[in-house]
């Protein structure tokens, strides 16, 4: 093993910057950066294609620090290689308003490709990034003009590989033969509780070989071995690569190396001083970057600028030779919706009955292929979720241009992969499963919302009307969970017309969105008599106005409903009309969008003077109190379902016209 002295000095600089960040903050994880610094340094300075002056250059290599707790490693690299991250920023590590938060955050720090920290998510995002590269390359590249041609690199840790989501993601990555995905495993054998032998003794090598990956074992301190292994992985075109690098957590710390003591706490001032002395740095010189290291790494920016300039020159020739493809690339890069794209959407007749999942399928069939950035699939439920587009081919190792994705029974990985695809900024991806299985996807849903990326999540079979499959498959609390996630827009449309409007919303606001659809057929609302197109984007609207003037002393009632229960509300309104009870029906497909409307609009829909209200939703009543008010009631479900035909379950649980009418009378 030979490491050039200047390279070794730079590696030790990375280590000590991480130590100093954690020490100053008195919070963080110094051990991982100290151990992983050699392989990260080799990757960032000798192998990766990136431009510090333009962190968003389209054809840059992607780097994902899946072991996000080691964020001080990434911040050190960003600073030393010339990104817009100063020493002062490093000194503000983990402090209020800083550019160096405790875990890397997408959109917050220049050069951070995805938000990581929840273990396993980063590696799984990287699978999505590699998928996006292959899809865009297949669609846009032409011989001699490979405009989309980048690698996705990951540094993951022992904890990442214990998480189940990485098993799902690694399995599909091997199946898809994603050769431009290269993972370096920081195998330091230490987790918070101590040695990984306490709970993790499998052969990672054999496991990933079984997944269909190319696997290498190296000494993570041997910079020549790191460089050789990565270059070899770059040449393996039909397999993703896993480089297992044996490292030492807390490298250089005489009392804390190879110990859990260096995992998630500062080394301490005395220990940090010993490490600094061992690496030959001046005493007391915190946040010290030797001038020779600065000079040595100054060429990184020039290399990046030159690489992007060459790419721009290639793009110029490409755009002249293939103007249609250049226009398509621009459309994908900006997710641009063409003028009049709404005219592509299907028309629905009020004469028909249609499950909203089937209405959604009709929408997808109308626009997939016409919007080149819209791609997606299902977790082995395409026939049930309606997400298999018949005229599109499958994305596969022999056909990376296919728009139908087969995620297999891997809901958690599907969510994380969808996020990685969205992070390419060239795709609006969707993934589908049953609503009850949204639970498997919660971490990915949360991160999509945190990053505010255009991931679309389709959940069908949305209520106890699922029927015979019983309580294991009948969602009760899932809508509450989804609505509780900040920054996530949830739409539960009432019919085909609201479904079409929901898709328009999802594709225009380009933020993380959940679309919730029914299994059972529902009547189609007549747009001539119901303001669906105008009302749905507002989240809540008056679907049917007061059924009768107030007579005989009956006080007005507002029925608020979502999804399939909207039709129950309309039926109840007709029955209440016979009882001379003034009744308004409000459809509320999205509470989030409704809350964004001006107060005057919200008060027009739900006048504060009318507090006798009935909320109808076949799910947990949690969170509806503010709309029902203290003078209204919520017709929901506070227990699990039962196995029986869907219509029977709905009736037994009180979702009937008679029950709504009786409740309205009781409010008089």
C-alpha positions, 0 to 999 in steps of 0.5 A: 500500500502506498499513499502519496504524502499529499494525499495522506495529508488531505485525508487527515485534514478531512478526518480532523475537520470532522473531529473539530466540527463534532467537538465544537458542536458537542454533538455528532458522529466523528468515528465514521468520517475518520474511518471512511476518509480514505475511500471518500477522498479517492472517490471525490478527488480521483474518480468522480465527475463533478463540478463544484461551480455547478452542483446541479450539472446534469451529467455529474456523477451522483454521490449518496452518503447513505450513512448520513450520520457521518455528515461531517465527512461530506461537509469536509469534502464539499469544503475542500473540493471547492463547493460553496461551503466555507470554514465558517459554515463548518464551524456552525455544524448542527447549529440553528440556520447553518448550512451544515445540519446534523444529517445531509439535507437535499436543497439545503447544502450545495452538493447534497444529492438527497436527504439521508440519515434514516438508515437504508434510505440513501442506498435505496434512493441511489437505486432510483438515481441509477434507474433514472440514468438508464431510462433517460440515457436509453431515451435520449442518447444517440451513438457518439452522443451520450449526453446522459452518462453518469455513475451513482456512488454510495457510501453505506455502513453496517447499519444501512445493510441491516435495514430491510429496505436495502435488501429490497432495493439491492435485490431489484438493482441486481435484477435490473443489472444497474451497472452504473451503481457503485456502492462502497461499504464502510465495514467498520463492524461497530454500531451504537451498541458495540460490535456488529457481531451482537446482531449481524454476522451474515456474509454480506459478500455472499448476500450481494453476490446472490443478488447479482452484484459484482463484489470486491473486498478491500482494505479501506485504508489502502487508497490504491486498492480503493482506486483499483476496485472502483475502476474495476467496478466502472468496467462491470457494465451489467452488474451493480457493484458492492465494494466491501472496505474494511475500515476502522471507526475513529481511525487515529484515536488511540483510546476510541478507535474500533470502539462504539465510543467514537460512534455518536459522541465527541472524542473530547478535547484531550483525545482530539489533541492527541489525534491532531498531534498523531497526524502532525497538525499544529497544537490547538489548530482546530479547523486547520487546512494546510495550504498545501492541501488547498493548493493540491485540491484546487484543480478539482474545480478546474477539472469539473468546469472543463468536464461540463464545458465539454459536455455543453459543447457536445450538447450543442452539436446534439441539439443541432443534429437532433433538435427534437430530442434536445427539446424532449430533454429540455421538457424532461429536465423541467417537467414541462407540461405542453400547452393544452395537455389537459385535452389529452385527458379522458372524458367521463360520462355521468351515465357510467359507474367507475372505480376511481382506480379505473378512472386513474388508469384511464388517465395514465393510459392517456398521458404516459408516453405523451409526457416523457417524464411520467413513469412508474409502476406498482409493487406487484399489484398493477392489475389491481391498482390500474398502473400497468399502461398497456401501450408502454413496455416494461423497464428491464435490463434489456429495455431501459426505455420502458415506462412500466416499472415492476417493483415486485413485492417491495413497497418500502424500496419502491417508495425510496426508489421513487424518491431517487428517480424524482431526485434526477429532476428529469422524472415525475415517477409514481408507485402504487400499492394498496392503501393499507400497505402505505404503512410499509412506505412511511419512511420514504413518504416522510422523506419525499415530503421533507425534500419536497420532490415530485414523487407520486404515490398511488394508493388504491383499495381505500376503505372497508369496502375492500370487503372480503379480504378483511381487516388485514387489508381494510385501511382504517388509520392510514389516511390519518397517517398520511395527512399528518405528514407535513408537506404531503398533499393527500387527495381522495377523489369522489369519482372519475371527474375528481380523479382527473382533476386530482391528476392535474393537481399532482402534475402541475404543483410538482410536489409530493402527492398521494392519490387515494382511489377506490376499489369499488365502482362509484357514480360519475358526477355530472360536471354540468351540475357539480363544480368538480373541475373548479372545486377539486383544486381548492381541496374542499368545495360546495358540491351540492347546495342547500337542498331546501329552504329552512322551513318548519324550524329545521336548522341547516346541516352541512355534510362533509365527505371524501371519496366514495362517501361523497355519494352517500352524502348526496343520497342523504341530502336527497332524503333530508330534502324530504324531511325539509332539512336544509342540507349542503354537501361539501366534498373535501378531497384534500384537507391540505389544499383546503387549508391553503385557501383564503379564510374568506373562501373557507368560510364561504364553504363552511360558514362559521355560523353553521356548526351542525355538521356531519363528517362522513369518511369510512376511516378513523375519525381522528383529525376531523373535529375542527371541521365537525365542530363541537356541535357536529358529529363524525361518522367514521370507524374507530376499530378494525374492519371485518371480512364480508362483502364490501356493501355488507361491511359498510352497512354494518358499520353505519355508512347508510342513508338511514344512519346519516339522516338519523344523525342529522335529525339528532342535531336538530 
